[in-house]
Amino acid sequence: MPPLTCFKAYDIRGRLGTDLDAGIAARVGAATAQALGARRVVLGRDIRASSEELAAAVAQGLMAEGAEVLDLGLCGTEEVYFGTDHLRADAGICVTASHNPMDYNGMKLVKAGSAPLTPAELQQIKETAEGIEGIGAPTGSTRDVSDTRAAYVERVLSFVDVAALRPLKVLVNAGNGAAGPTFDAIAEALLARGAPLDFVRMHHTPDGSFPNGIPNPLLPENQPPTTEAVRAHSADLGIAWDGDFDRCFLFDHEGGFVDGEYVVGLLAEAFLAREPGAGIVHDPRVVWNTQDIVARDGGRAIQSKTGHAFVKAVMRESGAVYGGEMSAHHYFRDFMACDSGMIPMVLVLDLLGRKGVSLAELVAARRAAFPSSGEINNRVDDVPAAIAAVEAALAGEAMSRDDTDGLSLAFADWRLNLRASNTEPLLRLNVEAKGRPDLVAAGVERVETLIGVR
């Protein structure tokens, strides 16, 4: 069989009909059972038009190997993580392309305990799938376990004291992805316990045609609808999710988008108030704000390579209570060290209640202290050559260098990280500074001139 092109650095993703189809999905299911020795596998899917067919094919492959398929149906990736651990399954698979274009789909996989697959384990599944020429008759079975959502909701709410929540009006934008039904279950539980919250829903019904565009609130062009709705409803804050809602994005009461690195700092502060001295994991792209908060509050800042599989591994190795990436992935020790888009929501509601100030006020001082560029994606002809050009020109001036993920150079008052994308042919640039936005702008200009995009 030809090599499978849908296997990426830490998950499966590809163009439908080219890299991924029902036949390949069935082989992946069978290969997962074989490679991991999985006898019970949790399976979920997002709302994409192709996801139901692909999930059925994965189930066919699993059952051909005698596995029991524990079917969550439509859900978020984090519900597969929870279900895999809660039901003591041997593996979990969520069929999702998250925020990728309409003609893409993919899968996110975990093993027992919702531990991430190692690169070697993912490679073994790939090689096993490539060697499968046909799927046999099913000898396994399937069981509906969608009622697991109630236990998942309890886990999410365990992160906060619902009685301490103060009255807030919250605009939530599910982006017509999978978030709507799961959010409703959480909201119902909150309101049943007397939480004084008023939720305003938009783009709430799951719809695989995505009539309001692919849900990816990280892109600036996708943020105005949420911004305008927050203002129109005079909401205290806005929350938006991507397609499989493993990422959570925040908007303040003025509709302003809160950049991910500042959310990481807020949540780090919240956890260190509960657990002094705890470890906080962060990615290498924008670090100064998080490191400053963690040092101030007596925690341990721990750096990980970018990407969910890497962060989860560091979380488990270090025992850190929380980990965050500027891309809006947030990881929690007490959630199998996995990422969740719903837990940050309840934590921020709790934080605003305890602080008694607006989200904008919480973030303003941190933005002023550590301004940053946000991640800038550039297409260049030769990514290694572009990184080498920046290294040759600037490394000699740097006070420190870090190669955890790409090239990070720190100077007296500004810092850069330049790295190749794990999933796209892009060179990603982040620049941050200490209290000086002018240094951010100058740093971006200098690097982009060196890599040939100015």
HELIX and SHEET records of a PDB file:
HELIX    1   1 ALA A   22  LEU A   36  1                                  15    
HELIX    2   2 SER A   51  ALA A   64  1                                  14    
HELIX    3   3 THR A   77  HIS A   86  1                                  10    
HELIX    4   4 ALA A  112  SER A  114  5                                   3    
HELIX    5   5 PRO A  119  GLU A  130  1                                  12    
HELIX    6   6 SER A  146  THR A  148  5                                   3    
HELIX    7   7 ARG A  149  LEU A  157  1                                   9    
HELIX    8   8 VAL A  162  ALA A  164  5                                   3    
HELIX    9   9 ALA A  179  ALA A  192  1                                  14    
HELIX   10  10 PRO A  220  ASN A  222  5                                   3    
HELIX   11  11 PRO A  224  ALA A  232  1                                   9    
HELIX   12  12 GLY A  260  ARG A  274  1                                  15    
HELIX   13  13 TRP A  288  ARG A  296  1                                   9    
HELIX   14  14 HIS A  308  SER A  318  1                                  11    
HELIX   15  15 ARG A  333  PHE A  335  5                                   3    
HELIX   16  16 ILE A  343  LYS A  355  1                                  13    
HELIX   17  17 LEU A  359  ALA A  369  1                                  11    
HELIX   18  18 VAL A  383  LEU A  394  1                                  12    
HELIX   19  19 ALA A  395  GLU A  397  5                                   3    
HELIX   20  20 PRO A  437  LEU A  450  1                                  14    
SHEET    1   A 6 ILE A  12  ARG A  15  0                                        
SHEET    2   A 6 TYR A 104  LYS A 111 -1                                        
SHEET    3   A 6 ALA A  91  VAL A  95 -1                                        
SHEET    4   A 6 ARG A  40  ARG A  45  1                                        
SHEET    5   A 6 GLU A  68  LEU A  74  1                                        
SHEET    6   A 6 SER A 141  ASP A 144  1                                        
SHEET    1   B 5 LEU A 197  MET A 202  0                                        
SHEET    2   B 5 LEU A 168  ASN A 173  1                                        
SHEET    3   B 5 LEU A 237  TRP A 241  1                                        
SHEET    4   B 5 CYS A 248  PHE A 251 -1                                        
SHEET    5   B 5 PHE A 257  VAL A 258 -1                                        
SHEET    1   C 5 ARG A 300  GLN A 303  0                                        
SHEET    2   C 5 GLY A 279  HIS A 282  1                                        
SHEET    3   C 5 TYR A 322  GLY A 324  1                                        
SHEET    4   C 5 HIS A 330  PHE A 332 -1                                        
SHEET    5   C 5 CYS A 338  ASP A 339 -1                                        
SHEET    1   D 5 ILE A 376  ASN A 378  0                                        
SHEET    2   D 5 LEU A 427  ALA A 433 -1                                        
SHEET    3   D 5 TRP A 414  ALA A 420 -1                                        
SHEET    4   D 5 LEU A 407  ALA A 410 -1                                        
SHEET    5   D 5 SER A 400  ASP A 402 -1                                        
END                                                                             
